Amino acid sequence: MNKGLAVVVGGSSGIGLATAARFAAEGCPVVVTGRNRDRLDQAVAQLRASAPGVSIGGIAVDARDPQLGEQLARHGELQHLVLAASGGSGAGPFSQVGADAVRDGFEAKTLAQWTALQSALPSLTDHASITFITAASARAALPGTAGLAAVNGALEAAVGPLAVELAPRRVNAVSPGVIDTPWWHGRMPAEARDAYFAQTARALPLGRVGQPEEVAHVVVALAMAEFVTGVVLPADGGAHLATGR
Ligand SMILES: NC(=O)c1ccc[n+]([C@@H]2O[C@H](COP(=O)([O-])OP(=O)(O)OC[C@H]3O[C@@H](n4cnc5c(N)ncnc54)[C@H](OP(=O)(O)O)[C@@H]3O)[C@@H](O)[C@H]2O)c1
């Protein structure tokens, strides 16, 4: 049952792509989605090369587009659904983050993952796993992250009620800390990014930022854990702990 089809919404890069690779390594057929067709094609080629003989597909569609449901239905029954899509704004000092920025953050992440789950619902098996990818900002209580905490905290708050409402499907979330993915490479000059990673690492019990494969390991383990539902599992190097550093 666990080796059924795994769909990663937002699976053409970073944590989603690493998660898709991990599912494929476990022998699960995989479908990844993303908006940018070139990036998606590259991801599909990379996954096929790393897991010869495993069925790998790609769907180029926005997670918020109802067409996602129609396209997923063509792939048959779905055993694992991972919701990794994000983007949008919401970071910054509270006095400077206006309603439009927070609304954009909700649209790009909370509602993208929410809508994608609704689209996929008719294709999910009765015992499917559903895993949201949220963020440590939901609970880390760092200055400048109130908007991100609202966006990710909303998803984390939905995990419990969804785990009850959609049972016996299992609903969980993995909450990453700072992870070195292409997301950071597109947004910051290398020097500023390295400085931020070093500063973050110093404050963490594990003393470093994470790699996408490390989060993928947690996502797939949780998806395969047949007696676990309704949990939010940090994969953050200890960012959820108050270390006093
Ligand atoms: N990296 C970190 O430090 C970090 C920390 C905490 C939480 N997270 C969370 O982890 C998840 C993955 O982040 P990442 O760092 O791996 O980002 P990433 O490398 O930028 O990958 C994001 C993926 O989501 C897809 N995507 C974004 N918006 C989409 C939409 N509306 N519809 C469909 N696909 C969409 C992207 O492809 P297209 O752009 O082509 O659509 C891409 O495949 C996100 O939810 C992020 O908030 C990341």
The ligand as an SDF file (V2000), in Angstrom:
LIG
                    3D

 48 52  0  0  0  0  0  0  0  0999 V2000
   14.1540   26.6000    2.0370 N   0  0  0  0  0  0  0  0  0  0  0  0
   13.8800   26.9370    3.2960 C   0  0  0  0  0  0  0  0  0  0  0  0
   14.7350   27.4600    4.0380 O   0  0  0  0  0  0  0  0  0  0  0  0
   12.4960   26.6900    3.8460 C   0  0  0  0  0  0  0  0  0  0  0  0
   12.2840   26.9350    5.2030 C   0  0  0  0  0  0  0  0  0  0  0  0
   11.0400   26.6960    5.7530 C   0  0  0  0  0  0  0  0  0  0  0  0
   10.0090   26.2410    4.9500 C   0  0  0  0  0  0  0  0  0  0  0  0
   10.2270   26.0280    3.6350 N   0  0  0  0  0  0  0  0  0  0  0  0
    9.0920   25.5550    2.8330 C   0  0  0  0  0  0  0  0  0  0  0  0
    9.4450   24.4300    2.0880 O   0  0  0  0  0  0  0  0  0  0  0  0
    8.6750   24.4000    0.8710 C   0  0  0  0  0  0  0  0  0  0  0  0
    9.6320   24.2140   -0.2990 C   0  0  0  0  0  0  0  0  0  0  0  0
   10.5530   25.3130   -0.3010 O   0  0  0  0  0  0  0  0  0  0  0  0
   11.9220   25.2520   -1.1260 P   0  0  0  0  0  0  0  0  0  0  0  0
   12.8990   26.0360   -0.3570 O   0  0  0  0  0  0  0  0  0  0  0  0
   12.2130   23.8660   -1.5210 O   0  0  0  0  0  0  0  0  0  0  0  0
   11.5060   26.1440   -2.3980 O   0  0  0  0  0  0  0  0  0  0  0  0
   11.9030   26.0600   -3.9400 P   0  0  0  0  0  0  0  0  0  0  0  0
   13.2250   25.4200   -4.1460 O   0  0  0  0  0  0  0  0  0  0  0  0
   11.6960   27.4510   -4.4560 O   0  0  0  0  0  0  0  0  0  0  0  0
   10.7830   25.0960   -4.5540 O   0  0  0  0  0  0  0  0  0  0  0  0
    9.4380   25.4770   -4.5470 C   0  0  0  0  0  0  0  0  0  0  0  0
    8.6800   24.5480   -5.4770 C   0  0  0  0  0  0  0  0  0  0  0  0
    7.2820   24.8690   -5.4310 O   0  0  0  0  0  0  0  0  0  0  0  0
    6.8220   25.1400   -6.7720 C   0  0  0  0  0  0  0  0  0  0  0  0
    5.7300   26.0950   -6.6570 N   0  0  0  0  0  0  0  0  0  0  0  0
    5.7490   27.3060   -6.0420 C   0  0  0  0  0  0  0  0  0  0  0  0
    4.5440   27.8830   -6.1250 N   0  0  0  0  0  0  0  0  0  0  0  0
    3.7440   27.0170   -6.8060 C   0  0  0  0  0  0  0  0  0  0  0  0
    2.3950   27.0450   -7.2190 C   0  0  0  0  0  0  0  0  0  0  0  0
    1.5990   28.0970   -6.9620 N   0  0  0  0  0  0  0  0  0  0  0  0
    1.9070   25.9740   -7.8840 N   0  0  0  0  0  0  0  0  0  0  0  0
    2.6930   24.9050   -8.1570 C   0  0  0  0  0  0  0  0  0  0  0  0
    3.9780   24.8240   -7.7940 N   0  0  0  0  0  0  0  0  0  0  0  0
    4.4900   25.8740   -7.1310 C   0  0  0  0  0  0  0  0  0  0  0  0
    8.0650   25.6350   -7.5010 C   0  0  0  0  0  0  0  0  0  0  0  0
    8.0010   25.5090   -8.9130 O   0  0  0  0  0  0  0  0  0  0  0  0
    7.4410   26.7160   -9.8440 P   0  0  0  0  0  0  0  0  0  0  0  0
    7.9900   28.0000   -9.2760 O   0  0  0  0  0  0  0  0  0  0  0  0
    7.9140   26.3850  -11.2050 O   0  0  0  0  0  0  0  0  0  0  0  0
    5.9530   26.6630   -9.7190 O   0  0  0  0  0  0  0  0  0  0  0  0
    9.1010   24.6640   -6.9400 C   0  0  0  0  0  0  0  0  0  0  0  0
    8.9730   23.3860   -7.5300 O   0  0  0  0  0  0  0  0  0  0  0  0
    7.9100   25.7090    0.8400 C   0  0  0  0  0  0  0  0  0  0  0  0
    6.6060   25.5000    1.2870 O   0  0  0  0  0  0  0  0  0  0  0  0
    8.6800   26.6020    1.8070 C   0  0  0  0  0  0  0  0  0  0  0  0
    7.8780   27.6130    2.3770 O   0  0  0  0  0  0  0  0  0  0  0  0
   11.4400   26.2320    3.0490 C   0  0  0  0  0  0  0  0  0  0  0  0
  1  2  1  0
  2  3  2  0
  2  4  1  0
  4  5  1  0
  4 48  2  0
  5  6  2  0
  6  7  1  0
  7  8  2  0
  8  9  1  0
  8 48  1  0
  9 10  1  0
  9 46  1  0
 10 11  1  0
 11 12  1  0
 11 44  1  0
 12 13  1  0
 13 14  1  0
 14 15  2  0
 14 16  1  0
 14 17  1  0
 17 18  1  0
 18 19  2  0
 18 20  1  0
 18 21  1  0
 21 22  1  0
 22 23  1  0
 23 24  1  0
 23 42  1  0
 24 25  1  0
 25 26  1  0
 25 36  1  0
 26 27  1  0
 26 35  1  0
 27 28  2  0
 28 29  1  0
 29 30  1  0
 29 35  2  0
 30 31  1  0
 30 32  2  0
 32 33  1  0
 33 34  2  0
 34 35  1  0
 36 37  1  0
 36 42  1  0
 37 38  1  0
 38 39  2  0
 38 40  1  0
 38 41  1  0
 42 43  1  0
 44 45  1  0
 44 46  1  0
 46 47  1  0
M  CHG  2   8   1  16  -1
M  END
$$$$
